[in-house]
Amino acid sequence: MPAQPSSVSEISSNLLGALLFLFYILAALLFTALILSSLLNTYSSLPSPSYRRKGQGSSTRSLHIQIFAALSTLSFATLSYHMLNVLFSSYDAWLSAHSIHRVTPPSSPFYACTTSSDLALACAQQAWLWARTSRLFQDFATDLVSTRERWFWVQGALCLAMGWSLYMAGEARRRGGRIPRLWAYWVIMQILPGSFGWELFCLAVLLHDEGEKNVVVEKVGEENENEPVDADQRGLFGGVVVVLGFLVAVGWVARGVGREAEMWIVGLVRAGLFLPYMALRSKAEGFGTSRERMEMKSVIKSPRIALLTLFPATMVMQGWLLMRIWRDGGSVQILFLALDEKPAVSALGYDFWIGLVSTEVWCWR
């Protein structure tokens, strides 16, 4: 094998980062496949159309299933396009930064490519070198907070995702946690921007209700006579604390707008989206102290209170950010142009808009 150029051999390597990168891709594909498999199994278990109960409710729900199947497909296609752009732009920036030529026949930095197998091997080796030495995750996070205009879309997408997470926990509780592989919907929201997981969850709820039309769904916030009188009040306070803690973390990230992102706080914000599911599991399985279960219960028992805290707080944060943008000479045109400045921002920004549409459809269904 010919010796590598000095510009390649001197690049510092980060094997852990490369392994995390591969794990991220594999995890996204795995959990998407698990959810789709679960949805297909639920759909195939439904009675055939000729035996289903006729009526306006059944036909309307069938229409909603088709709408959310289309919306989830749109979310996945849009997300895939922008995330692939993230990878390609990172790869091109890495080539430029290290003065490395893209592998093309008939030669490469590693091999004299005379056959297609040589070219494939050279491409794979250069891609692996890029994965080991690039700052993909750090650059991705920094792109999100590099300007206020970009952060406006990212902040909106994060707060919307928290709203979905809270609502999903409430809907799951109402159905007794009987939705198959419930945990996977929260995991996919951790890995990918939120609208895809949210729309798949809406599909799961619609299919579940279609298959169990006679199951009584309890109302969110319904009193339980076996619980202490003040249990729900303490739980409501706990739900508000969860929301406020999430908003504080988002605000902390916003303080770094214009500077390099702090990865630990970005990860903390993403982890906050998992809290509603953890609260759901804590009530179902009983881990943690009784007081912890009591305080976290509100996130799943009365999500409306937490949502009523999240919504106005998000409006205030977005409004304050807009004021800062206008004060610095920004405009509506610049704000919308920021959507396409970086693929990382596009991934979350367009996810935000698709998510707004799907949320509106769900609310008016």
C-alpha positions in Angstrom: 0.0 0.0 0.0 1.4 3.4 -0.9 2.3 5.7 1.9 -0.4 8.3 2.9 0.3 11.9 2.3 1.7 13.8 5.3 -1.4 16.0 5.5 -3.5 12.9 6.1 -1.1 11.0 8.4 -0.7 14.0 10.7 -4.4 14.4 11.4 -5.3 13.7 15.0 -7.7 10.8 15.4 -10.8 10.5 17.6 -12.0 6.9 17.6 -14.7 7.4 20.2 -16.2 10.2 18.1 -16.3 7.9 15.0 -17.9 5.1 17.0 -20.5 7.5 18.3 -21.2 8.7 14.8 -21.7 5.1 13.6 -23.9 4.3 16.6 -26.0 7.3 16.0 -26.8 6.3 12.4 -27.4 2.6 13.3 -29.6 3.6 16.3 -31.7 5.9 14.1 -32.3 3.2 11.6 -32.9 0.5 14.2 -35.5 2.4 16.2 -37.3 3.6 13.1 -37.5 0.0 11.9 -38.8 -1.1 15.4 -41.5 1.5 15.4 -42.5 0.8 11.8 -42.6 -2.9 12.5 -44.9 -2.3 15.5 -47.2 -0.1 13.5 -47.5 -2.6 10.7 -48.2 -5.4 13.2 -51.0 -3.3 14.8 -52.4 -2.4 11.4 -52.4 -6.0 10.2 -54.2 -7.1 13.4 -57.1 -4.7 12.6 -60.3 -6.3 11.3 -60.6 -6.4 7.5 -62.5 -3.4 6.0 -65.5 -5.6 5.2 -66.0 -6.6 8.8 -65.3 -3.2 10.4 -68.0 -1.2 11.9 -69.3 1.3 9.3 -69.9 4.9 10.3 -68.6 8.4 10.2 -66.1 7.9 13.1 -64.5 4.9 11.4 -64.1 6.6 8.0 -62.7 9.8 9.6 -60.2 7.9 11.7 -59.1 6.0 8.6 -58.6 9.4 6.8 -56.5 10.6 9.8 -54.4 7.5 9.6 -53.6 8.2 6.0 -52.8 11.9 6.7 -50.4 11.1 9.5 -48.8 8.3 7.4 -48.2 11.0 4.7 -46.9 13.5 7.2 -44.5 11.1 8.8 -43.2 10.1 5.4 -42.7 13.8 4.6 -40.9 14.4 7.9 -38.6 11.5 7.3 -37.8 12.5 3.7 -37.2 16.1 4.7 -35.0 15.0 7.6 -33.1 12.5 5.6 -32.3 15.1 2.9 -31.1 17.7 5.3 -29.1 15.3 7.5 -27.4 13.9 4.4 -26.5 17.5 3.5 -25.0 17.9 7.0 -22.8 14.9 6.3 -21.7 16.1 2.9 -21.0 19.6 4.0 -19.0 18.4 6.9 -17.0 16.0 4.6 -16.3 18.8 2.1 -15.2 21.2 4.9 -12.9 18.5 6.2 -11.3 17.9 2.8 -10.8 21.6 2.4 -9.4 22.1 5.9 -6.8 19.4 5.5 -6.0 19.9 1.8 -7.2 16.4 0.8 -8.5 15.6 -2.6 -11.8 13.7 -2.9 -11.3 10.1 -3.9 -12.0 9.9 -7.7 -10.7 7.5 -10.3 -8.1 6.9 -11.6 -6.1 7.9 -8.4 -6.7 8.6 -4.7 -4.6 9.7 -1.7 -4.4 6.0 -0.7 -4.4 3.8 -3.8 -3.9 3.9 -7.5 -7.6 3.0 -8.3 -7.6 0.8 -11.4 -10.7 -1.2 -10.6 -14.1 -0.4 -9.1 -13.2 -2.4 -6.0 -10.0 -0.3 -5.5 -12.1 2.8 -5.7 -14.7 1.5 -3.3 -12.0 0.6 -0.8 -10.3 4.0 -1.1 -13.7 5.8 -0.6 -14.4 3.7 2.5 -11.0 4.4 3.9 -11.2 8.1 3.3 -14.8 8.2 4.8 -13.5 6.4 7.9 -10.7 8.8 8.3 -13.2 11.7 8.0 -15.4 10.1 10.7 -12.4 9.6 13.0 -11.0 13.1 12.6 -13.9 15.5 12.0 -15.8 17.5 14.6 -19.2 16.6 13.2 -21.2 16.8 16.4 -19.5 19.8 17.7 -19.8 21.6 14.4 -23.4 20.6 14.1 -24.2 22.1 17.6 -22.2 25.3 16.9 -24.1 25.9 13.6 -27.3 25.9 15.6 -26.2 28.6 18.0 -23.9 30.7 15.7 -26.6 33.4 15.1 -29.8 34.6 16.8 -31.7 34.0 13.6 -30.7 30.3 13.5 -31.3 29.9 17.2 -34.9 31.2 16.7 -35.8 28.2 14.7 -33.9 25.8 16.9 -35.4 27.1 20.1 -38.9 26.8 18.6 -38.3 23.3 17.5 -37.0 22.2 20.9 -39.9 23.8 22.8 -42.4 22.2 20.4 -40.7 18.8 20.9 -41.1 19.2 24.7 -44.8 20.0 24.2 -45.2 16.8 22.1 -43.3 14.8 24.8 -45.6 16.0 27.5 -48.8 15.4 25.5 -47.6 11.9 24.4 -47.1 10.9 28.0 -50.6 12.0 28.8 -52.1 10.1 25.9 -50.1 7.0 26.7 -51.3 7.1 30.3 -54.9 7.4 29.1 -54.5 4.2 27.2 -52.9 2.4 30.1 -49.5 2.2 28.3 -50.9 -0.4 26.0 -49.3 1.1 22.9 -46.6 -1.4 21.7 -43.0 -0.4 22.2 -44.0 2.9 23.7 -40.5 3.7 24.8 -39.2 3.7 21.2 -41.1 6.9 20.3 -39.2 8.8 23.0 -35.9 7.3 21.9 -36.4 8.3 18.3 -37.2 11.8 19.5 -33.9 11.9 21.3 -32.0 10.7 18.2 -33.8 12.7 15.5 -35.7 16.0 15.3 -39.1 15.6 17.0 -41.8 15.8 14.4 -41.0 12.3 13.0 -41.4 10.6 16.3 -44.5 12.7 17.1 -46.3 11.8 13.9 -45.4 8.1 14.3 -46.9 8.3 17.9 -50.1 9.9 16.5 -50.3 6.9 14.0 -49.8 4.5 16.9 -52.7 6.2 18.9 -55.0 6.2 15.9 -54.3 2.5 15.1 -54.6 1.6 18.8 -58.0 3.3 19.1 -59.2 1.7 15.8 -58.4 -1.7 17.2 -59.9 -1.1 20.7 -63.0 1.0 20.1 -64.7 -0.4 23.1 -61.9 0.3 25.5 -62.7 3.1 27.9 -60.1 5.8 27.8 -59.8 7.6 31.1 -59.7 11.4 31.1 -56.4 13.1 31.7 -56.5 14.6 35.2 -59.2 12.2 36.5 -59.2 11.9 40.3 -58.2 8.7 41.9 -60.0 8.1 45.1 -57.1 5.9 46.4 -54.6 8.7 46.3 -54.1 11.4 48.9 -56.1 14.6 48.4 -53.0 16.7 47.9 -51.1 14.2 45.7 -52.3 15.7 42.4 -51.5 19.3 43.6 -47.9 18.3 44.4 -47.8 16.5 41.1 -48.9 19.6 39.3 -46.1 21.5 40.9 -43.6 18.8 39.8 -44.8 19.0 36.2 -44.3 22.8 36.2 -40.8 22.3 37.7 -39.9 19.9 34.9 -41.0 22.4 32.2 -39.2 25.3 33.9 -36.0 23.3 34.2 -36.1 22.5 30.5 -36.7 26.1 29.6 -33.8 27.2 31.9 -31.5 24.7 30.0 -32.7 26.1 26.7 -32.1 29.6 27.9 -28.6 28.6 29.0 -27.8 27.4 25.5 -29.2 30.7 24.1 -26.6 32.6 26.2 -24.0 31.0 24.0 -25.4 32.3 20.7 -22.5 33.5 18.6 -20.0 31.3 20.3 -19.0 27.7 20.1 -21.7 25.4 21.6 -21.2 23.7 24.9 -22.0 20.0 24.0 -22.9 19.0 27.6 -25.6 21.6 27.9 -26.9 20.8 24.4 -27.1 17.1 25.5 -28.9 18.1 28.7 -31.6 19.9 26.7 -32.1 16.9 24.5 -32.2 14.6 27.6 -35.0 16.8 29.0 -37.3 15.6 26.3 -37.2 12.1 27.9 -38.4 13.2 31.3 -42.1 12.8 30.6 -41.6 9.2 29.6 -39.4 8.6 32.7 -42.3 9.9 34.8 -44.7 7.6 33.1 -42.5 4.6 33.8 -41.9 5.7 37.4 -45.6 5.6 38.1 -46.1 2.3 36.3 -43.1 0.5 37.8 -42.6 2.4 41.1 -38.9 3.3 41.1 -37.9 6.3 43.1 -39.3 7.5 46.4 -43.0 8.0 46.8 -42.5 11.8 46.9 -40.6 11.7 43.6 -43.4 9.6 42.0 -45.9 12.1 43.4 -44.2 15.1 41.9 -43.4 13.7 38.5 -46.8 12.2 38.2 -48.3 15.5 36.9 -46.3 15.3 33.7 -48.4 12.3 32.7 -51.6 12.8 34.8 -52.3 16.4 34.1 -50.1 17.5 31.1 -52.4 20.4 30.4 -50.9 22.3 33.4 -47.4 21.7 32.2 -48.3 22.6 28.6 -50.0 25.8 29.8 -46.7 26.7 31.5 -44.7 25.8 28.4 -46.7 27.6 25.8 -46.6 31.2 27.2 -43.0 30.8 28.3 -42.0 29.8 24.8 -43.9 32.7 23.3 -42.0 35.1 25.7 -38.6 33.5 24.8 -39.3 33.6 21.1 -40.6 37.2 21.3 -37.6 38.3 23.3 -35.3 36.7 20.7 -37.2 38.5 17.9 -36.7 41.8 19.7 -33.0 41.2 19.9 -32.9 40.3 16.2 -34.8 43.5 15.1 -32.6 45.6 17.4 -29.5 44.3 15.7 -30.8 45.2 12.3 -32.4 42.0 11.4 -35.6 41.5 9.3 -38.1 38.9 8.4 -36.3 38.1 5.2 -33.0 37.5 7.1 -34.9 35.4 9.6 -36.2 33.1 6.9 -33.0 33.0 5.0 -31.4 31.6 8.1 -33.4 28.4 7.5 -31.2 27.5 4.6 -27.8 28.9 5.7 -26.7 25.6 7.3 -28.1 22.1 6.8 -28.2 21.6 10.6 -30.5 24.6 11.0 -32.6 23.4 8.0 -33.1 20.0 9.6 -34.6 21.5 12.7 -36.2 24.5 11.1 -38.2 22.6 8.5 -39.0 20.0 11.1 -40.5 22.8 13.1 -42.9 23.8 10.3 -43.9 20.3 9.5 -44.5 19.7 13.2 -46.7 22.7 13.4 -48.9 21.4 10.5 -49.2 17.9 12.1 -50.0 19.4 15.5 -52.7 21.6 13.9 -54.2 18.5 12.1 -54.1 16.5 15.4 -55.8 19.3 17.3 -58.6 19.6 14.8 -59.1 16.0 14.0 
